[in-house]
Amino acid sequence: MPKALLDFMGFKFFFWSNEEKRMHIHVCKGDPRPNATKFWVTPDEVSLAFNDNTISDQDLNRIEKYIYANRETIITRWVKYFGI
């Protein structure tokens, strides 16, 4: 479970190993967990895949913008970690 980005607003950003092939990032506060909020990430887009209802809509919007601004880093780290 590598970290994908620096913490932001107290949230952690991470990948789960071999969870699924489509590029995405998980977000949570506290200890990482498998059912954490998930965003799909592509070179052109970031979209919410799943929210575990612990993150407010206002924070989700801020997080999505942060992920979008850092999507190149996420993609690079995904490719390096998963070897894709």
Backbone bond lengths (Angstrom), bond angles and torsions (degrees), N, CA, C in turn:
res aa  C-N    CA-C-N  psi(-1)  N-CA   C-N-CA  omega(-1)  CA-C   N-CA-C  phi
1 M - - - 1.431 - - 1.529 108.73 -
2 P 1.316 116.99 81.93 1.461 119.28 -179.54 1.522 112.16 -80.23
3 K 1.325 115.21 147.89 1.459 120.05 172.12 1.514 108.39 -71.42
4 A 1.308 115.88 139.79 1.456 120.50 -178.61 1.522 111.95 -100.57
5 L 1.324 116.55 -31.35 1.463 122.55 -179.38 1.521 108.56 -143.44
6 L 1.329 115.32 169.66 1.454 120.21 172.06 1.520 109.19 -69.03
7 D 1.330 116.69 154.49 1.457 120.18 175.79 1.532 109.58 -58.89
8 F 1.321 115.58 147.98 1.459 122.25 -178.62 1.521 107.52 -142.54
9 M 1.339 117.04 122.98 1.466 122.58 -179.56 1.532 111.27 56.71
10 G 1.322 117.66 29.27 1.453 121.51 -179.45 1.522 114.41 83.88
11 F 1.336 117.52 1.18 1.460 122.08 179.72 1.518 110.34 -94.77
12 K 1.329 115.59 146.85 1.466 122.34 175.80 1.522 108.50 -104.46
13 F 1.331 115.79 146.11 1.464 123.39 -178.29 1.518 107.89 -122.75
14 F 1.324 117.20 125.05 1.460 118.94 -171.77 1.526 111.37 -154.31
15 F 1.335 114.95 166.37 1.457 124.14 173.32 1.531 107.81 -110.46
16 W 1.334 116.56 148.31 1.457 121.65 166.92 1.519 106.73 -99.61
17 S 1.292 117.39 137.36 1.462 121.36 -179.11 1.524 111.50 -68.17
18 N 1.325 114.75 129.17 1.468 122.57 173.06 1.526 114.43 52.59
19 E 1.321 117.04 35.89 1.460 120.18 179.05 1.528 110.36 -76.82
20 E 1.306 116.82 -50.53 1.457 122.68 175.57 1.514 108.50 -162.57
21 K 1.328 116.64 162.58 1.465 120.07 -171.51 1.518 114.22 -82.27
22 R 1.322 118.00 -27.65 1.466 120.65 -178.74 1.530 109.41 -67.13
23 M 1.334 116.49 132.23 1.454 121.55 -174.58 1.532 111.20 -65.81
24 H 1.328 115.26 128.42 1.462 121.14 -179.77 1.526 109.60 -158.68
25 I 1.319 114.38 169.95 1.454 121.20 178.72 1.525 108.16 -137.55
26 H 1.325 116.42 142.52 1.466 122.08 177.23 1.521 109.41 -99.87
27 V 1.338 115.41 152.10 1.464 122.13 -177.56 1.527 108.44 -138.33
28 C 1.336 116.34 134.34 1.464 119.55 173.56 1.520 109.58 -162.61
29 K 1.318 115.02 167.92 1.459 122.01 169.16 1.515 106.73 -103.27
30 G 1.314 116.45 148.92 1.462 119.34 -178.88 1.513 111.37 79.98
31 D 1.320 115.20 -153.78 1.464 120.24 -178.11 1.522 111.20 -70.69
32 P 1.328 117.66 134.81 1.470 120.73 176.58 1.524 111.06 -58.58
33 R 1.333 115.31 142.34 1.459 120.94 179.67 1.522 109.63 -141.31
34 P 1.310 117.57 151.92 1.468 121.06 -174.75 1.526 114.76 -60.22
35 N 1.330 118.60 -30.05 1.461 120.29 -177.86 1.534 112.76 -93.65
36 A 1.319 117.35 21.58 1.460 121.48 -179.40 1.531 110.78 -66.11
37 T 1.305 114.91 159.32 1.461 121.20 176.10 1.520 109.74 -52.48
38 K 1.350 115.95 142.47 1.457 120.88 -176.12 1.523 110.49 -131.95
39 F 1.340 115.50 138.78 1.463 122.51 174.01 1.517 109.48 -121.17
40 W 1.344 117.25 133.61 1.459 122.29 169.72 1.519 107.76 -74.68
41 V 1.323 116.75 143.07 1.467 121.66 -178.68 1.526 109.09 -132.31
42 T 1.335 116.17 128.42 1.460 122.66 171.71 1.522 106.97 -131.23
43 P 1.321 118.32 170.69 1.470 119.22 178.38 1.536 113.29 -59.07
44 D 1.330 116.96 -24.90 1.460 120.65 -175.62 1.517 115.08 -110.17
45 E 1.327 117.31 -11.17 1.461 118.28 -169.16 1.524 112.04 -150.81
46 V 1.322 114.59 150.75 1.464 123.09 170.25 1.521 105.87 -130.56
47 S 1.329 116.88 130.13 1.461 118.85 179.24 1.529 110.22 -142.65
48 L 1.304 114.83 146.12 1.455 121.09 179.99 1.519 109.79 -69.24
49 A 1.313 116.66 126.21 1.461 122.14 177.44 1.526 110.59 -96.97
50 F 1.342 116.37 -39.66 1.458 121.87 -174.91 1.512 109.04 -160.37
51 N 1.329 116.29 136.38 1.454 121.09 173.75 1.518 107.75 -123.33
52 D 1.308 116.74 128.14 1.468 121.12 -179.10 1.527 112.38 -79.57
53 N 1.327 116.18 12.54 1.465 124.15 177.44 1.516 114.34 67.41
54 T 1.316 117.35 17.50 1.458 119.55 175.02 1.526 111.24 -102.40
55 I 1.313 117.05 -5.89 1.467 121.55 -179.32 1.524 108.60 -113.97
56 S 1.313 115.63 126.81 1.466 120.60 -178.36 1.529 110.86 -68.10
57 D 1.328 115.61 159.04 1.465 120.51 177.74 1.525 111.44 -58.74
58 Q 1.320 116.98 -39.60 1.469 121.20 179.25 1.527 110.68 -62.02
59 D 1.325 117.06 -45.81 1.466 120.42 178.13 1.527 111.33 -67.91
60 L 1.341 117.25 -37.56 1.467 119.72 177.36 1.524 111.32 -58.98
61 N 1.318 116.85 -40.54 1.470 120.42 178.09 1.520 111.38 -63.38
62 R 1.323 116.93 -43.14 1.476 120.88 178.62 1.530 110.69 -65.08
63 I 1.317 116.02 -43.27 1.461 121.21 179.81 1.525 110.46 -63.47
64 E 1.319 117.23 -44.17 1.465 120.70 179.34 1.532 110.89 -59.74
65 K 1.314 117.40 -41.31 1.472 120.78 177.68 1.527 110.79 -65.17
66 Y 1.335 117.03 -39.64 1.465 121.38 177.97 1.533 110.62 -63.76
67 I 1.326 116.08 -44.91 1.464 120.02 178.25 1.521 110.20 -63.15
68 Y 1.327 116.95 -43.59 1.467 120.44 179.88 1.531 110.74 -60.25
69 A 1.321 116.42 -43.92 1.468 120.80 -179.88 1.525 111.83 -65.00
70 N 1.330 116.86 -23.83 1.470 121.93 -176.90 1.526 112.95 -114.27
71 R 1.321 117.56 18.17 1.472 120.47 -174.78 1.522 112.86 -62.59
72 E 1.335 118.61 -32.55 1.470 119.91 178.28 1.528 110.74 -63.93
73 T 1.320 116.24 -40.91 1.466 120.57 177.35 1.523 110.29 -64.32
74 I 1.322 116.67 -43.83 1.468 121.03 179.33 1.525 110.17 -60.23
75 I 1.316 116.45 -47.08 1.468 120.74 -178.97 1.522 110.69 -62.19
76 T 1.322 116.97 -44.93 1.463 121.31 179.30 1.522 110.84 -60.62
77 R 1.324 117.02 -44.60 1.470 120.45 -179.34 1.526 111.33 -69.37
78 W 1.330 117.36 -35.61 1.468 121.50 177.03 1.529 109.62 -61.68
79 V 1.321 115.66 -50.45 1.474 121.00 -178.44 1.536 109.99 -61.28
80 K 1.313 116.82 -43.92 1.461 120.38 -179.82 1.534 111.08 -64.66
81 Y 1.315 117.79 -43.59 1.455 121.12 -177.10 1.529 112.79 -71.45
82 F 1.336 115.54 -45.67 1.464 119.54 -176.23 1.517 113.50 -90.98
83 G 1.333 117.17 -9.64 1.452 120.49 177.22 1.514 113.42 68.47
84 I 1.288 116.25 33.11 1.481 121.23 -178.33 1.506 110.02 -95.01
